[in-house]
Amino acid sequence: MRRFTKDYRKAVVVLPSEEVKQAVLKEKGRFENIFASWPPSVVMMWPYANEAGALQDLKKVGLKRFTATFDCVLHTKRHEGTSLLYLPPSDPSPFSDMRLCLEQTFASLEPRRSFNPNIRLGTVPMGVAVPTVKAIEWQPQSFEVARLHVLTQKEHGASFVITDTIDLV
Protein backbone atom coordinates (compact mmCIF):
# COMPACT_ATOMS: atom_id res chain seq x y z
CA MET A 1 0.00 0.00 0.00
CA ARG A 2 1.29 3.43 -0.93
CA ARG A 3 1.91 6.00 1.75
CA PHE A 4 0.47 9.43 1.06
CA THR A 5 -0.27 12.86 2.40
CA LYS A 6 -2.98 15.27 1.28
CA ASP A 7 -1.58 18.43 -0.26
CA TYR A 8 -4.07 21.31 -0.41
CA ARG A 9 -1.64 23.38 -2.48
CA LYS A 10 -1.74 20.96 -5.41
CA ALA A 11 -4.45 19.84 -7.81
CA VAL A 12 -4.85 17.82 -10.99
CA VAL A 13 -6.80 19.86 -13.55
CA VAL A 14 -7.82 20.18 -17.18
CA LEU A 15 -6.96 23.61 -18.56
CA PRO A 16 -9.03 25.00 -21.45
CA SER A 17 -7.58 26.30 -24.70
CA GLU A 18 -6.34 29.91 -24.72
CA GLU A 19 -9.49 31.04 -26.57
CA VAL A 20 -11.82 29.45 -24.02
CA LYS A 21 -9.62 30.66 -21.16
CA GLN A 22 -9.97 34.28 -22.35
CA ALA A 23 -13.77 33.94 -22.66
CA VAL A 24 -13.94 32.53 -19.12
CA LEU A 25 -11.67 35.25 -17.72
CA LYS A 26 -13.90 37.91 -19.27
CA GLU A 27 -16.89 36.52 -17.35
CA LYS A 28 -14.91 35.68 -14.20
CA GLY A 29 -13.84 39.31 -13.84
CA ARG A 30 -17.46 40.38 -13.32
CA PHE A 31 -17.97 38.46 -10.07
CA GLU A 32 -16.68 38.24 -6.52
CA ASN A 33 -14.12 35.57 -6.96
CA ILE A 34 -13.02 33.33 -4.15
CA PHE A 35 -11.24 31.30 -6.84
CA ALA A 36 -8.96 34.14 -7.98
CA SER A 37 -5.74 32.16 -7.44
CA TRP A 38 -7.04 29.32 -9.66
CA PRO A 39 -6.78 29.61 -13.43
CA PRO A 40 -9.89 28.68 -15.42
CA SER A 41 -9.89 24.89 -15.14
CA VAL A 42 -11.84 21.70 -14.51
CA VAL A 43 -10.57 20.41 -11.17
CA MET A 44 -10.17 16.65 -11.40
CA MET A 45 -8.47 16.05 -8.04
CA TRP A 46 -8.07 18.38 -5.05
CA PRO A 47 -6.54 18.06 -2.57
CA TYR A 48 -3.72 16.28 -4.29
CA ALA A 49 -2.77 12.86 -2.90
CA ASN A 50 1.02 12.85 -2.71
CA GLU A 51 1.58 9.16 -3.43
CA ALA A 52 4.96 7.89 -4.47
CA GLY A 53 4.75 6.55 -8.00
CA ALA A 54 1.07 7.32 -8.65
CA LEU A 55 1.70 10.18 -11.06
CA GLN A 56 4.14 8.05 -13.06
CA ASP A 57 1.57 5.24 -13.10
CA LEU A 58 -1.07 7.67 -14.39
CA LYS A 59 1.25 8.68 -17.24
CA LYS A 60 1.38 5.01 -18.33
CA VAL A 61 -2.41 4.50 -18.33
CA GLY A 62 -2.90 6.07 -21.76
CA LEU A 63 -5.88 8.32 -21.03
CA LYS A 64 -7.66 9.26 -24.27
CA ARG A 65 -8.04 12.78 -25.68
CA PHE A 66 -11.54 14.14 -26.19
CA THR A 67 -13.33 17.33 -27.13
CA ALA A 68 -15.23 19.14 -24.38
CA THR A 69 -17.98 21.69 -25.00
CA PHE A 70 -19.22 24.17 -22.42
CA ASP A 71 -22.49 25.60 -23.68
CA CYS A 72 -24.34 27.14 -20.74
CA VAL A 73 -23.94 28.84 -17.36
CA LEU A 74 -25.54 27.30 -14.27
CA HIS A 75 -25.60 28.17 -10.59
CA THR A 76 -25.79 26.22 -7.37
CA LYS A 77 -26.32 27.21 -3.76
CA ARG A 78 -23.21 27.61 -1.63
CA HIS A 79 -22.92 28.36 2.04
CA GLU A 80 -23.49 31.81 3.58
CA GLY A 81 -26.19 32.91 1.14
CA THR A 82 -24.14 32.80 -2.05
CA SER A 83 -24.48 30.95 -5.33
CA LEU A 84 -21.63 29.55 -7.39
CA LEU A 85 -21.76 30.34 -11.11
CA TYR A 86 -20.15 27.67 -13.27
CA LEU A 87 -19.88 26.20 -16.75
CA PRO A 88 -20.72 22.48 -16.93
CA PRO A 89 -19.58 20.40 -19.90
CA SER A 90 -22.42 19.39 -22.22
CA ASP A 91 -21.19 15.79 -21.87
CA PRO A 92 -19.62 15.13 -18.45
CA SER A 93 -18.93 11.43 -19.10
CA PRO A 94 -15.33 11.78 -20.40
CA PHE A 95 -14.48 13.81 -17.29
CA SER A 96 -16.19 11.23 -15.06
CA ASP A 97 -14.25 8.43 -16.77
CA MET A 98 -11.02 10.36 -16.17
CA ARG A 99 -11.94 10.90 -12.52
CA LEU A 100 -12.57 7.15 -12.14
CA CYS A 101 -9.13 6.47 -13.60
CA LEU A 102 -7.61 8.89 -11.05
CA GLU A 103 -9.43 7.09 -8.24
CA GLN A 104 -8.08 3.74 -9.46
CA THR A 105 -4.51 5.05 -9.88
CA PHE A 106 -4.27 7.02 -6.64
CA ALA A 107 -5.15 4.34 -4.09
CA SER A 108 -5.62 6.93 -1.35
CA LEU A 109 -8.14 8.98 -3.33
CA GLU A 110 -11.57 8.37 -1.90
CA PRO A 111 -14.24 7.64 -4.50
CA ARG A 112 -16.73 10.49 -4.79
CA ARG A 113 -20.41 9.74 -4.65
CA SER A 114 -20.93 12.52 -7.16
CA PHE A 115 -18.54 14.32 -9.44
CA ASN A 116 -19.66 17.55 -11.08
CA PRO A 117 -16.97 18.64 -13.55
CA ASN A 118 -17.15 22.36 -14.29
CA ILE A 119 -15.25 25.59 -14.85
CA ARG A 120 -15.99 27.99 -12.00
CA LEU A 121 -16.81 31.61 -12.78
CA GLY A 122 -17.34 33.05 -9.30
CA THR A 123 -19.96 33.72 -6.66
CA VAL A 124 -22.91 36.08 -6.35
CA PRO A 125 -25.49 36.67 -3.62
CA MET A 126 -28.10 33.91 -3.82
CA GLY A 127 -30.95 36.33 -4.58
CA VAL A 128 -29.37 37.54 -7.83
CA ALA A 129 -28.09 34.20 -9.17
CA VAL A 130 -30.97 33.56 -11.60
CA PRO A 131 -31.01 37.06 -13.17
CA THR A 132 -27.20 37.05 -13.30
CA VAL A 133 -27.11 33.71 -15.15
CA LYS A 134 -29.77 34.96 -17.59
CA ALA A 135 -27.73 38.13 -18.23
CA ILE A 136 -24.55 36.24 -19.18
CA GLU A 137 -24.33 35.92 -22.93
CA TRP A 138 -22.19 32.81 -22.99
CA GLN A 139 -21.53 31.37 -26.43
CA PRO A 140 -20.80 27.62 -26.60
CA GLN A 141 -17.06 27.00 -26.42
CA SER A 142 -15.21 23.77 -27.24
CA PHE A 143 -11.62 22.65 -26.87
CA GLU A 144 -9.60 19.47 -27.15
CA VAL A 145 -8.66 17.96 -23.81
CA ALA A 146 -5.13 16.79 -24.66
CA ARG A 147 -3.44 16.81 -21.25
CA LEU A 148 -3.86 16.90 -17.52
CA HIS A 149 -1.84 19.35 -15.45
CA VAL A 150 -0.65 19.34 -11.88
CA LEU A 151 -1.03 22.85 -10.44
CA THR A 152 0.90 23.94 -7.39
CA GLN A 153 0.43 26.97 -5.17
CA LYS A 154 3.88 27.90 -3.84
CA GLU A 155 2.55 29.97 -0.93
CA HIS A 156 -0.87 30.76 0.51
CA GLY A 157 -2.73 33.29 -1.63
CA ALA A 158 -0.35 33.00 -4.58
CA SER A 159 -1.57 31.91 -8.00
CA PHE A 160 -1.33 28.26 -8.95
CA VAL A 161 1.35 27.36 -11.52
CA ILE A 162 1.81 24.25 -13.68
CA THR A 163 4.39 21.90 -12.18
CA ASP A 164 3.73 18.71 -14.16
CA THR A 165 1.84 17.65 -17.30
CA ILE A 166 0.36 14.36 -18.42
CA ASP A 167 -0.19 14.07 -22.18
CA LEU A 168 -3.27 12.15 -23.26
CA VAL A 169 -3.16 9.81 -26.25
N, C-alpha and C positions, 0 to 999 in steps of 0.2 A: 504494500500500500504506500502510495506517495505521501510525503509530508508536505503540508502547505500552510500558508498564512494568507489571510485576506488583505488585499492592498486596495484601499479606497482612493488611492491616487493613480490607479491604472484602470483601463477599460479596454475591451475589445469592441471595435466599432466598424461600421460600414460608412465610408465618407462618400457623399454624392459628387457628381462631376462638378467642375468649376461653374458651369452655367447654372446648374440647379442650386449650388451653394450660394451664388450671388442672388438668385431669386428668393431663397430662404432668408438670407441676411437682410434683404430689403424689408421683408415682413417682420423679422425678428426685432429689428430696430424700433418698431412701433410700440413694443410692449415692455412692461416691467419684466426684466429677465433675470431670474434666479439661476439661469443656465449660461450666463455670460462667458464663463471660462471654458465652456464646451463649444467646439466648432459644430456647425450643422452636421448631424450624424444620426445613424440608427445604432443605438447602444445594444450590443449583442450580449455582453457580459460585464457587469459591474456589481460589486467590487471584483477586481481581478483576483483569481486564485493563483497565487505564486506556487506552482507545482513544478518541481524539477522534471524536465523532459517533456512536459505536456505540450508546450508550444511547438517543440520540434516534432512531436507526434502529430499535431494538428497539420503541420506543413506537409506531412506525408499522406494525409487522408485523401487528398485530391478533390477538395470541394469544387463544385461546378459553378461556372459563371452563369449569370442570369440578368435579365433586364427588369428593373423595378420602375413602376410608374406611381407617382403620387398625384392624385387627381382631385383631392378635396381637403378642406380644413374641418376638423372636428374639435370638440371640447369635452372635457371631463372634469368633474368636481374634484378639487383638491382640498386639503385641510385649510382651516382659517378663512373660509369664505371666498376662496379664489377658484378659478377654473384654469386648467391647463389647455392651451391651444396647441394642436399638433396636426401633422400631416401623416395619415396612415397610408401604407402601400395599398394599391387596388387589389393586389394578390399577396397576402401575407405568407402564403405557404412556403416559398423558397427561404424566407427569413426564419420561419419556424423549423424547417428542416435543418438549417444551419445551426440554430440554437440547440436542437437535439444532438447534433454532432459535437457541439461544444460540451454539452452535458456528458456525453459518452467519453470524450477525450480527457476532460478535466474531472477526474474521479471525485474530487471534493466539491464540485459544483452541484448544488442541490437542484433537482428538477423543479421547474416552476409549474404550478397548476395552470397558470395562464401566462401567455407571452404576447404582448401587444407591441409589435415593432412599429416605430414611428420616428419622425423627425420633429423635435420639439421647437415651437415658436416662442413661447413665453407664457406668462400668466396675466389674467385680468380679474377684476372683481366678479364674483359669480353672477351678479345681477346684470352685467353687460355682456356676458359671454355669447349669448345667441345673437344679439344685434352686431357684435364685433365680428363673429364668424360670417354672418351674412354680408358684411361690408368688405370683407377681404375678397379681392378679385383674383383668386389664385387660378392660374392656367395650368392644366395638367403638364407635369414634367417627368421625363423618363431619363434613366441613365443605366449604363451597364455596370453591374456589380462585379468587379474583376479582382478585388482584393479585400482582405480584412486588415485592419490596422490596430496596433496596440498604441493607445494614447497614454501618456504619463504627465502628471502634474508635478513639477519639480518642487514647488512649495505651495502652501495653502493660499488660495486666491489667485494664483498664477494661471495663465492659459495652459491648456493641455497641448502637448506636442507629440508628434509621431515618433515612437521609439522602435517599432518593429512592424514589418509588413508580411502578410501571407498572401501570395499570389494564388488565385483560383484558376482552375484549368478549364 
